[in-house]
Amino acid sequence: MITDISAGGVKVIAEYLEIPPEFTIILSTGSPRQCRLAWQIGHEFGAQFVD
């Protein structure tokens, strides 16, 4: 679940903890965004948009 979003990236709470270094996230608008993992603490992680 996305808990925060900005022009530069997102903060996410997830049950699945094996987050790859780069991935695509689909926003609620249906728009895909390429992301790079920036940090991870427990079930929370931040990702930077790279597209």
Buried (B, 14 or more C-beta within 10 A) or exposed (E): EEEEBEEEBBBBEEEEEEBEEEEEBEEEEEEEBEBBBEEBEEEEBBBBBEE
